[in-house]
C-alpha cells in the first residue's frame, strides 16, 4: 500500500505553496512598479514633446490626431479639463470647447430640416466654412473629439453609424433596426419609396409604411409627391447635402 503524506509533509507542501504565492506577488509588484516607472517616464517625455511641438499640435490637424493617439496609449487626456498643464501649454481644451459650441449651433440651425440627424461629413464641411478665418484646420477626428465632450449635455449628442456613413444625432430619438435599414438604403439616392423598401428589403407594405411614417413624424424625413409616377418620395436630409435645404447665411 502507498503511504499517505504525514502532517509534516502536508505542512511542508503548504509552506511551499505560500512561498510560491509570495514569490508570484513580488514578481507582479515588480512588474507593476516597472510599468508605472515606464509610464511616468513616457508621460514626462510626452510633456517635453508637447512643449517642443505645441504650434504643430495646434495648427496641423494630422499632427494633432497623432498626438492624441500617443496620449491615449499612456492614459493622458488633454481634453479632460480646461485647466491644468495641458490646457495652459496647448490651449487645445479651449479649441475643442469652441468647436463643441459651434457644432451645437449648426445642429440647432439644421434641426428643422433634418430632424436632428446630420451627416458627419456635411457637419465638418459647414464647420470649416464657418471657421474660414481661424488658424486651425478642422478634421472629422477633431469633430468626433469635440462631440464626445458634448455628452455631458445629456443623451442627445452622439455619433451613430448607418451603413458606411457616420451621422451626428442631436436629439434623444432612438432609431430601431428598421429605421437604420431605411436610412442605409436611402444613401444611394437620398430618398426611398414604399415600393423600393418593399422590394429591396423584402418587407410588407405595412411594415415599410409604418417605419417611413415614424421617421417622417420624428422630422427625419421629408415627403415629395410631385412625380408623374404618383409614387411618394421620402427624402432624408441627413444623408443628403444640408446646403441644398439650408442657405449658408442661416448657418
Helices and strands as residue ranges (DSSP letters): H 7-52, H 54-59, H 61-73, H 85-90, H 92-114, E 117-119, H 120-130, H 140-149, G 150-153, E 158-162, E 165-169, H 177-186, E 191-192, H 194-201, H 205-217, E 222-224, E 233-235, G 237-239, G 242-244
